[in-house]
Amino acid sequence: MRSDRKSALSLFLLVLLIGVIQSAHAQQDDKVRASFAEPVIWRDPGNISARDLRYGPGAANLAPLSPFTFVEEVKSGESPKIRVTDARGERWVVKLGEEAQAETVATRLVWAVGYFAEEAYYFERVRISRLPKLSRGQEFVTTRNVVRGARFEPRRPSVQEGSSWDWEKNPFEETKELNGLKIMMILLNNYDARSENNKILYVRNSNSGADEARYYVTDLGATLGKADGLGGHRSKNDLSDFLTTRFVLGVEDDGVVKFDYDTRPSRLGVLSVVYLPYYRSQVKKEKSMRGIPVEHARWVGSLLSQLTDKQLHQAFMAAKYKPATRIGFVDALRERLNQLTRL
């Protein structure tokens, strides 16, 4: 009996050791893969007017498939989120609240002109089995575990998440591609375009077979509202507020475009000390979005101008906006795109 116990213990320790070694090798492989990956922030989208904004960076065959089963609640972040699995066993992060619609649209517009964006699929109503009472977002749950206004984002096993990247220190400093992405944030009134929301995702290029370090803005929910400073009046997914901003204000004498994008923290007083790390990140983000030369703005404007009104409507229809609101946003965006082409 004692011999059997020793054998079982030895076998357990051997399996444990193998697991540790395999994990260490996997981590080392990930580091090696990351060190050889080519950094990419933008890729020529080709014929922009032919891009499908119904699914954007996703596709019909990649969309989540019901039934869905609750896994766990995500306690981090500003918006309520949960993790679920679908009928294929694939894992999804479901975001609830006012960011869900705006992020669905923003990912499609960023992707449309050649930048990387995460997949986003929007459901007006969706049933999730085994859903417990949530600590956040319970107001979006109706009877029989039906959730209202849910954005689904996949967790693909082929994508390895890396570190955050900084707007001011990266391989693309002073390039039109980087400044074009900054303009996309300003265009969408993304008041939370902090470096903490920027992620490097490692993906194998299906055409070349090479590993790429793709530079993403991974949280695009704080958009389509008013971009004001922390402590001021800022909003997301609000057409009335979106219409109050002017976008391009003019060109300075040094050839730098002046945008209506002031997100510096304001009216915080002593609270700025309490929220010091966040306060500093907001100040840094505000500084990062300045100094964009007019030629870079014209470049990204030339890409955006190729989008048709039909495509813009497709993006908002994918997020199930009501017709009047959708038309209002599309008209406002078209006016902003025209401002860039007039520079």
C-alpha positions in Angstrom: 0.0 0.0 0.0 2.8 2.4 1.0 4.6 1.5 -2.3 1.5 2.4 -4.3 1.2 5.7 -2.5 4.9 6.5 -3.3 4.3 5.6 -6.9 1.2 7.7 -7.2 3.1 10.6 -5.5 6.1 10.2 -7.8 3.8 10.2 -10.8 2.0 13.3 -9.6 5.3 15.1 -9.1 6.5 14.0 -12.6 3.3 15.3 -14.2 3.6 18.6 -12.3 7.3 19.0 -13.3 6.4 18.3 -17.0 3.7 21.0 -16.8 6.0 23.5 -15.3 8.7 22.8 -18.0 6.1 23.0 -20.7 4.7 26.3 -19.3 8.3 27.8 -19.1 9.0 26.7 -22.7 5.7 28.2 -23.9 6.5 31.5 -22.2 10.0 31.5 -23.7 8.5 30.7 -27.1 6.1 33.7 -26.7 9.1 36.0 -25.9 11.0 34.7 -28.9 8.0 35.1 -31.1 7.5 38.7 -29.9 11.1 39.6 -30.4 11.0 38.6 -34.1 7.5 40.0 -34.9 7.3 42.9 -37.3 5.7 46.0 -35.8 2.7 47.1 -37.9 0.2 49.9 -37.2 -1.5 50.4 -40.6 -2.0 48.3 -43.7 -3.2 49.6 -47.1 -6.9 48.8 -47.1 -7.2 48.7 -50.9 -10.5 49.8 -52.3 -12.0 51.5 -49.2 -15.4 52.1 -50.8 -15.8 48.3 -51.2 -15.1 47.4 -47.6 -18.0 45.7 -45.7 -18.8 47.7 -42.6 -21.6 45.4 -41.5 -18.9 43.2 -39.9 -15.8 45.4 -40.1 -12.8 43.5 -38.8 -15.0 40.4 -38.2 -17.1 38.3 -40.6 -20.5 36.6 -40.6 -18.9 33.2 -40.1 -16.9 34.4 -37.1 -19.9 36.0 -35.3 -21.0 34.5 -31.9 -23.4 31.6 -32.2 -26.1 31.0 -29.6 -26.8 29.5 -27.2 -24.6 31.4 -24.8 -23.5 30.3 -21.3 -22.3 32.5 -18.5 -18.7 31.9 -17.3 -17.8 34.7 -15.0 -18.2 38.4 -14.3 -15.4 40.8 -15.2 -14.9 43.3 -12.3 -12.3 45.5 -14.0 -12.9 48.5 -16.3 -15.6 51.2 -16.3 -18.3 49.3 -18.1 -20.0 46.1 -16.8 -18.7 43.0 -18.6 -19.1 39.3 -18.4 -17.4 36.3 -20.0 -19.4 33.7 -21.9 -19.0 30.8 -24.2 -21.1 30.2 -27.4 -22.4 27.1 -29.1 -19.0 26.3 -30.6 -17.3 26.6 -27.2 -15.6 29.9 -28.2 -15.0 32.5 -25.5 -16.4 36.0 -25.6 -16.2 39.1 -23.5 -19.7 40.8 -23.4 -19.8 44.5 -22.6 -23.0 46.1 -21.4 -24.0 49.8 -21.1 -23.6 52.9 -23.2 -20.2 52.0 -24.6 -21.5 48.8 -26.4 -23.1 50.6 -29.4 -20.4 53.3 -29.8 -17.6 50.7 -29.7 -19.3 48.6 -32.3 -19.3 51.5 -34.7 -15.8 52.9 -33.8 -14.1 49.5 -34.5 -15.6 49.5 -38.0 -14.5 53.1 -38.9 -11.0 52.6 -37.6 -10.7 49.3 -39.5 -12.2 50.7 -42.7 -9.1 52.9 -43.4 -6.5 50.3 -42.6 -6.0 50.4 -38.9 -6.3 47.3 -36.7 -9.4 47.0 -34.5 -10.9 44.2 -32.5 -14.0 42.3 -33.7 -17.3 43.6 -32.2 -20.7 42.1 -32.6 -23.8 43.8 -31.2 -27.0 42.3 -29.9 -30.1 44.3 -29.0 -31.3 41.3 -26.9 -29.6 38.0 -26.2 -30.3 35.2 -23.8 -27.4 34.0 -21.6 -28.0 30.8 -19.6 -26.9 30.3 -16.0 -26.6 34.1 -15.6 -26.5 35.1 -11.9 -27.4 38.4 -10.4 -24.6 40.8 -11.5 -22.7 43.2 -9.3 -22.6 45.6 -12.2 -25.0 45.9 -15.1 -28.0 44.1 -13.6 -30.2 47.0 -15.0 -29.5 45.6 -18.5 -30.8 42.1 -17.6 -34.5 41.4 -18.2 -36.6 38.4 -17.4 -35.4 34.8 -18.2 -31.7 35.9 -18.4 -32.1 38.1 -21.4 -29.5 40.9 -21.7 -30.2 44.2 -23.5 -27.5 46.0 -25.6 -24.6 43.7 -25.6 -21.3 43.9 -27.5 -19.5 40.6 -28.0 -15.7 40.6 -28.4 -13.9 37.3 -29.0 -10.9 35.9 -27.3 -9.2 34.1 -30.2 -6.5 31.5 -29.2 -4.4 32.5 -32.3 -3.9 36.0 -30.9 -1.3 36.6 -28.2 -1.8 39.8 -26.1 1.4 41.7 -25.5 2.2 44.9 -23.5 0.7 48.4 -23.8 2.2 50.9 -26.2 2.7 54.6 -25.7 1.4 57.3 -28.1 4.8 59.2 -27.9 7.3 56.3 -27.7 6.8 53.7 -30.4 8.3 52.5 -33.7 6.1 54.9 -35.7 6.9 58.3 -34.2 6.2 61.3 -36.4 4.8 59.1 -39.2 1.6 59.9 -41.0 0.2 56.5 -40.0 0.5 57.2 -36.3 -0.8 60.7 -36.7 -3.7 59.3 -38.8 -4.7 57.0 -35.9 -4.6 60.0 -33.5 -6.9 61.8 -35.9 -9.3 58.9 -35.8 -9.5 59.2 -32.0 -10.2 62.9 -32.3 -12.7 62.3 -35.1 -14.6 59.9 -32.9 -14.2 62.2 -29.8 -12.5 59.4 -27.9 -11.9 61.1 -24.6 -10.2 58.0 -23.1 -7.5 57.5 -25.7 -4.9 56.8 -22.9 -1.8 54.7 -23.6 -3.2 52.1 -21.1 -5.9 51.3 -23.7 -3.3 50.7 -26.4 -2.2 47.1 -26.8 0.2 45.1 -29.0 -1.4 41.9 -30.2 0.8 39.3 -31.8 -0.8 37.6 -34.8 0.6 35.4 -37.6 0.0 36.9 -41.0 -2.1 34.3 -42.9 -0.6 35.4 -46.2 3.1 35.6 -45.4 3.3 33.3 -42.4 5.3 35.9 -40.6 4.6 37.0 -37.0 3.4 40.6 -36.6 3.2 42.9 -33.6 0.0 44.7 -34.4 -0.6 48.0 -32.7 -4.2 48.4 -31.5 -6.4 50.9 -29.7 -8.4 48.2 -27.9 -11.0 50.2 -26.0 -13.1 52.4 -28.3 -16.2 52.7 -26.2 -15.7 56.3 -24.9 -16.6 57.7 -28.3 -19.4 59.4 -30.3 -20.1 61.9 -27.5 -18.3 64.9 -26.2 -14.5 64.8 -25.5 -14.1 67.0 -22.4 -11.6 66.7 -19.6 -11.9 64.7 -16.4 -14.2 66.7 -14.1 -15.9 68.4 -17.0 -18.9 67.5 -19.2 -17.8 64.6 -21.3 -20.0 61.8 -22.7 -20.2 58.8 -25.0 -22.8 57.6 -27.5 -24.6 60.9 -27.3 -25.6 62.5 -30.6 -26.6 65.8 -29.1 -23.2 66.2 -27.4 -21.3 64.9 -30.5 -22.9 67.7 -32.5 -21.6 70.4 -30.1 -18.0 69.8 -31.1 -16.5 71.4 -34.2 -13.5 69.0 -35.0 -11.1 71.0 -37.2 -10.6 74.6 -35.9 -7.9 75.6 -38.4 -4.2 75.4 -39.2 -1.6 77.2 -37.2 1.3 79.2 -38.7 3.7 76.3 -38.3 1.4 74.0 -40.4 -0.1 72.1 -37.4 -3.8 71.4 -37.4 -5.8 72.7 -34.4 -8.6 70.4 -33.4 -11.5 70.9 -31.1 -10.2 68.3 -28.7 -9.5 69.5 -25.2 -9.6 66.6 -22.8 -7.3 68.1 -20.1 -8.6 67.4 -16.6 -10.6 70.4 -15.2 -12.5 71.4 -12.1 -11.1 68.6 -10.0 -9.3 70.6 -7.3 -8.1 68.3 -4.5 -9.6 65.3 -6.3 -6.7 65.5 -8.8 -4.5 64.3 -5.9 -6.8 61.4 -5.1 -6.9 60.2 -8.7 -3.2 61.2 -9.4 -2.2 58.3 -11.7 -5.4 58.7 -13.8 -5.0 62.5 -13.8 -1.4 62.1 -15.1 -2.4 59.7 -17.9 -5.1 62.1 -19.0 -2.7 65.0 -19.2 -0.2 62.9 -21.1 -2.9 61.7 -23.5 -4.0 65.3 -24.2 -0.4 66.3 -25.0 0.1 63.3 -27.3 -2.8 64.4 -29.5 -1.2 67.8 -30.4 1.2 68.8 -33.1 -0.3 66.9 -36.1 0.9 68.4 -39.4 -1.6 69.3 -42.0 -0.2 66.9 -44.6 -0.9 64.0 -42.3 -4.4 65.2 -41.7 -4.9 65.5 -45.5 -3.6 61.9 -45.9 -6.0 60.3 -43.5 -8.7 62.6 -44.9 -8.1 61.2 -48.4 -8.7 57.7 -47.0 -11.8 58.6 -45.0 -13.4 60.5 -47.9 -13.6 57.3 -49.9 -16.2 55.9 -47.4 -19.7 56.1 -48.9 -22.7 57.2 -46.9 -24.0 53.6 -47.4 -20.9 52.3 -45.6 -21.3 54.7 -42.7 -24.9 53.7 -42.4 -23.8 50.0 -42.4 -21.6 50.7 -39.4 -24.4 52.2 -37.3 -26.9 49.6 -38.5 -24.5 46.9 -37.2 -25.0 48.5 -33.8 -28.8 48.7 -34.1 -29.1 52.5 -33.9 -32.5 53.9 -34.4 -32.9 55.5 -37.9 -33.1 59.1 -36.7 -30.0 58.8 -34.5 -28.1 56.9 -37.2 -28.9 59.6 -39.8 -27.8 62.3 -37.4 -24.4 60.6 -36.7 -23.8 59.9 -40.4 -24.4 63.5 -41.4 -22.2 64.7 -38.6 -19.4 62.4 -39.6 -19.7 63.3 -43.2 -19.3 67.0 -42.3 -16.1 66.1 -40.3 -14.7 64.2 -43.2 -15.3 67.2 -45.4 -13.4 69.4 -43.0 -10.3 67.2 -43.5 -10.6 67.2 -47.3 -10.8 71.0 -47.2 -7.5 71.5 -45.4 
